[in-house]
Amino acid sequence: MRFTINGRDVEAEFDLRTSLLDLLREHLHLTGSKKGCNQGACGACTVLVDGERINSCLALAVQYQGRSILTVEGLSAGGELHPLQRAFVEHDGFQCGYCTPGQLCSAIGMAGEVDRGIPSVLTADLSRETVVLDYDELRERMSGNLCRCGAYNGIVAAITETFGAEATR
């Protein structure tokens, strides 16, 4: 099967029951995405598929043939960290780092949702064409990504700085 992963065309042969997470980690040795709960509850496995965030532990790899998959390994370009990665470092948006790859991919996917005007459960005015990414909106949209270390303040600060959110409280 063929995929585009982190901008590179990849061909792989594997059991059709293989999750996208296992394809990435076990077959392609892209170990940035983590297997946390393996039930879609923690977000440690979050990757972007065609710009949209998904829990790769719940997705069968075969479903994503021919699609563009971006993992944490693909965020940096030319040896330069993505601006969000730099902000995570500057704001201590990680402690043990286990959830960080999923947090990064999820935040980038979330920013795309906001740019497209996709509402969340907290979006007050569904008739508006734009979504205001305030503190509560940001936390709601990132609620699918858990951090056992409790680095949430640094994570919110990094996202706020990178995407210009109005997330002060």
N, C-alpha and C positions, 0 to 999 in steps of 0.2 A: 504494500500500500504506500501511497505517496502523500506527503505532507509538506508544508512550508513551516519550518520551525526556526524562529529567530532570524528570519530572512533567508534561510538556506533551504533548498529543496532536499528532502530526506525521503529515502525509501526504506521500508522496514517490513519484515515478515514476522508475524506473531499470531498467537491464538486470538480468535475473534472475540473472546470473552475478556480480553485484557483492557483494563481501565486506561484512560489517557495518562493518569498519574504513573501507573506502572510502566507504560510505554516510555514515558520521559525518563523516569528514574532507572529502571532496570534494563531496558533495551538500548536507550540512547545515552545513558550516563549523564543526564542533566539532573543533578541531584539538588538543585536549589529549591524546587517545589517540595514541600515536606508532606509526609504521610502522618497526620496528627491523629484524628479520630477515625478516619476512613469511613465516615458516615455523613459528610457534608455539613457538619455542625461547627467546625472550628475555623475554617478558611485558610489553613496553612498550605493547602494545595492549590490555591487560586492561581489561575493563569488567564491570559486574554486570548480569546478566539475571535478573529476578525474584529478586534477592538472591544469585545464584550467579555466581562469577567464570568468565569465559571469555576465550579468546584471540580477539579480534574479527577478526584477520587470517585465521583459519581458518574462520570462520563465514560462510555465505551470509546476507545480510541478509533474504532472503525467508523463511528459517526462523524468524525472530523477529517476524513480523507479530503485532500484537495483544499483544505482551509488553512488560513494563516494563524499559527499559534505562536504566542509570545510568552516566554517564561522570564523569570528574573535574570537569567543569564543573558538575555537579549536586550535588556534595558540600557546598558551602557553602550557607547559607540566610540570607536577609535581610542579606547583606553580611558575615556572620560565617563565619569559616573553620570547617570541621569540626574537632573536637578532635584528630583524627589529623593534619590539615594543620598545626595549630598546633604539635603535638609535633614534626613533621618540621622546622619552622623552629627550634624551641628546641633540638633535638638535632643540628642540621646533618645531617639525614637525606637530604640531596641535595648534589650539587656542581654538575654541569652541568644537572641537572634533567630530562634526557631520559627517564629511566626512572621518574621520580617519579609521574606520573599512574597508570601501571600498578602501581607499588608500593602506592600509596594504595588503589586499587580492590581489588587482591589482598588486602591486609591486612584490609580491611573484610569481604570475602567469607570470608577465613580465620576471622575472629572469629565469623562466623555459623556456619561449619562446626563450630567448637569448641563454641559454644553449643548446637548441635543434637546434639552427641556423636558426630560423624562421625570415625572413627579415621583415622590416617595410617599409613604403613608403620612408623613408630616407636612407635605407640601400644602400650604393653606389655600392658595388660589390656583385651582386647576385650569383656569381660563388664561392665565399668564403664559406668554411664550417663553419666558425665561424663569429659571429657578434660582432663588437666592440661596447660596450655600452658607447658611449661618451655623452657629455652634450646634444646635439641636439637629439640624438637617444633616450636617456632616457626621455626627455620631450615629444617627439612625442609619445612614447609608453605609457606614463602616461596621455596623453591629454584627455582621456575619463573620467578622474576623476577630478572633479572640487572642488575647495576650495573657498568658499565665503570670508573667512577671509584673504586669501592671504598668507598662510603659505608655499608657494611653495619653498622658499629657504631652509627652514628646512626640508621639505619633500625630496627634491633633495639631500641634504646633508646626510640625514639618509639612503636613498637608496644607495647612492654612498659609504658610509662607509660599509654598510652591504654586498653589492654585488660586491664591488671592481670595480665599474664603473670608467671610466676615464671622470668624469663629472665635471671637473673644468672649470670655465669660468671667 
